Amino acid sequence: MQNMSKTLGLALATVLFTASAAAAQDNNALAFSGHSAASFENADAPASFRVKLSQPQKDSLVFRLSVENPSADKVLLLIKDRNSNILHREVIPATPLFTGRYNLQGLEDGDYTFEVRNGRNKIVQKTVEIKTELSVNRSVSVE
C-alpha cells in the first residue's frame, strides 16, 4: 500500500500545471491545433457555465481544461483515479475564463476523472481512459 502511495505521489508530481486567466486575452492566443478528445457540458450547471476538456495532440497525455465562468464563482477541480482517490486538487481562480493544461504522462493505465465542482455541487465530470497497447510484428523471410 505504501508503494502505491509513492507511485501516486510521483504521478501527482508529474502533473504539469499551467494556468491562464484569460479574461483580457485574445481567444486566438489560447488556440491549439489538434484533435479534441472531449467536450462536455452539464445540464444542471448554470446556463452560462461551460467546461471543455480537450486533447490538443492525438495520443498525447496532455489535456487542456477550459472553464467559462462569467459569474466568476470559485470552482474546484479534482482529478481522481478509479477508486476515487484524489490525485490532484486545485481551486480554480474566480475569473471569467480559466485555462489549464494537465500532463497525465506519469500515471499508470486506468481510468481518471476530471471533476469540476462549485461548492458541494458537482458541475461536470469527464473520465479519461489511459490504456497502453503494444503490438508485436513478426516477419519471416525465406532466402
C-alpha positions as CSV (number, residue, x, y, z in Angstrom):
1,M,0.0,0.0,0.0
2,Q,2.9,2.3,0.8
3,N,4.3,1.6,-2.6
4,M,1.0,2.6,-4.2
5,S,1.1,5.9,-2.3
6,K,4.6,6.5,-3.5
7,T,3.5,5.8,-7.1
8,L,0.5,8.1,-6.8
9,G,2.7,10.8,-5.2
10,L,5.2,10.6,-8.1
11,A,2.4,10.6,-10.6
12,L,0.9,13.7,-9.0
13,A,4.4,15.4,-9.1
14,T,4.4,14.9,-12.8
15,V,1.1,16.7,-13.3
16,L,2.1,19.8,-15.2
17,F,0.0,22.8,-14.4
18,T,-0.1,26.0,-16.4
19,A,-3.0,28.3,-15.8
20,S,-4.0,31.4,-17.6
21,A,-6.6,33.8,-16.5
22,A,-7.7,34.8,-20.0
23,A,-10.2,37.4,-19.3
24,A,-8.2,40.0,-21.1
25,Q,-6.5,37.8,-23.6
26,D,-7.4,37.3,-27.2
27,N,-9.2,34.0,-27.9
28,N,-6.6,33.2,-30.7
29,A,-3.8,33.2,-28.1
30,L,-5.3,30.2,-26.5
31,A,-6.0,28.2,-29.6
32,F,-4.5,24.7,-30.0
33,S,-4.4,22.9,-33.3
34,G,-5.1,19.3,-32.8
35,H,-7.9,16.8,-32.1
36,S,-10.5,17.4,-29.5
37,A,-10.8,14.4,-27.2
38,A,-13.9,15.6,-25.4
39,S,-16.2,18.4,-25.0
40,F,-18.8,18.3,-22.3
41,E,-21.4,20.3,-20.5
42,N,-23.7,19.6,-17.7
43,A,-27.4,20.5,-17.9
44,D,-27.5,21.0,-14.1
45,A,-24.8,23.7,-14.3
46,P,-25.8,27.4,-14.6
47,A,-26.7,28.2,-18.2
48,S,-23.7,30.4,-18.7
49,F,-21.2,27.9,-17.2
50,R,-19.2,25.9,-19.7
51,V,-16.4,23.3,-19.3
52,K,-14.4,21.8,-22.1
53,L,-11.7,19.1,-21.9
54,S,-9.6,18.6,-25.0
55,Q,-6.6,16.7,-26.1
56,P,-4.5,19.0,-28.3
57,Q,-2.5,16.2,-29.8
58,K,-3.9,12.8,-30.6
59,D,-2.3,10.0,-28.5
60,S,-0.7,12.7,-26.1
61,L,-1.5,12.5,-22.4
62,V,-1.6,16.3,-22.1
63,F,-5.1,17.6,-21.7
64,R,-6.4,21.2,-21.8
65,L,-9.3,22.2,-19.5
66,S,-11.2,25.4,-20.1
67,V,-13.8,26.7,-17.7
68,E,-16.1,29.6,-18.8
69,N,-17.4,31.1,-15.6
70,P,-19.0,34.5,-16.4
71,S,-20.2,35.0,-12.8
72,A,-16.6,34.4,-11.6
73,D,-17.6,31.9,-8.9
74,K,-14.8,30.0,-7.1
75,V,-14.6,26.5,-8.6
76,L,-12.8,23.3,-7.5
77,L,-11.1,20.8,-9.9
78,L,-10.4,17.3,-8.7
79,I,-8.5,14.6,-10.7
80,K,-9.4,11.2,-9.3
81,D,-8.4,7.6,-10.0
82,R,-10.8,4.7,-10.5
83,N,-11.1,4.2,-6.7
84,S,-12.0,7.9,-6.2
85,N,-8.6,8.7,-4.6
86,I,-7.9,12.4,-5.2
87,L,-4.6,12.7,-7.2
88,H,-4.9,16.5,-7.8
89,R,-7.0,19.1,-6.1
90,E,-7.0,22.7,-7.3
91,V,-9.1,25.8,-6.6
92,I,-9.7,27.4,-9.9
93,P,-9.3,31.2,-9.8
94,A,-12.6,33.2,-9.8
95,T,-12.1,34.5,-13.3
96,P,-14.5,34.6,-16.3
97,L,-12.2,32.2,-18.2
98,F,-9.7,29.7,-16.9
99,T,-7.5,27.5,-19.0
100,G,-5.1,24.9,-17.6
101,R,-3.0,22.1,-19.0
102,Y,-2.6,18.8,-17.3
103,N,0.0,16.1,-18.1
104,L,-1.1,12.6,-17.2
105,Q,2.0,11.0,-18.7
106,G,3.3,9.7,-15.4
107,L,0.1,7.9,-14.5
108,E,-0.4,4.1,-14.9
109,D,-3.0,2.7,-17.2
110,G,-6.5,3.1,-15.8
111,D,-9.5,5.5,-15.7
112,Y,-9.0,9.0,-14.3
113,T,-11.8,11.5,-13.7
114,F,-11.7,15.3,-14.1
115,E,-14.4,16.6,-11.8
116,V,-15.4,20.3,-11.6
117,R,-17.4,21.4,-8.5
118,N,-19.0,24.6,-7.3
119,G,-19.1,24.1,-3.5
120,R,-20.7,20.8,-2.8
121,N,-22.4,20.7,-6.3
122,K,-20.7,18.6,-9.0
123,I,-20.9,20.7,-12.1
124,V,-19.3,18.3,-14.6
125,Q,-17.1,15.2,-14.7
126,K,-15.3,13.5,-17.5
127,T,-13.4,10.3,-17.4
128,V,-10.2,9.7,-19.4
129,E,-9.0,6.2,-20.0
130,I,-5.3,5.6,-20.3
131,K,-4.5,2.3,-22.0
132,T,-1.2,1.1,-23.3
133,E,-1.4,-1.0,-26.4
134,L,1.6,-3.0,-27.6
135,S,1.9,-4.6,-31.0
136,V,4.3,-7.3,-32.0
137,N,5.3,-7.5,-35.6
138,R,6.9,-10.8,-36.7
139,S,8.4,-11.2,-40.1
140,V,9.6,-14.3,-41.8
141,S,11.7,-14.4,-44.9
142,V,12.9,-17.3,-46.9
143,E,16.1,-17.0,-48.9
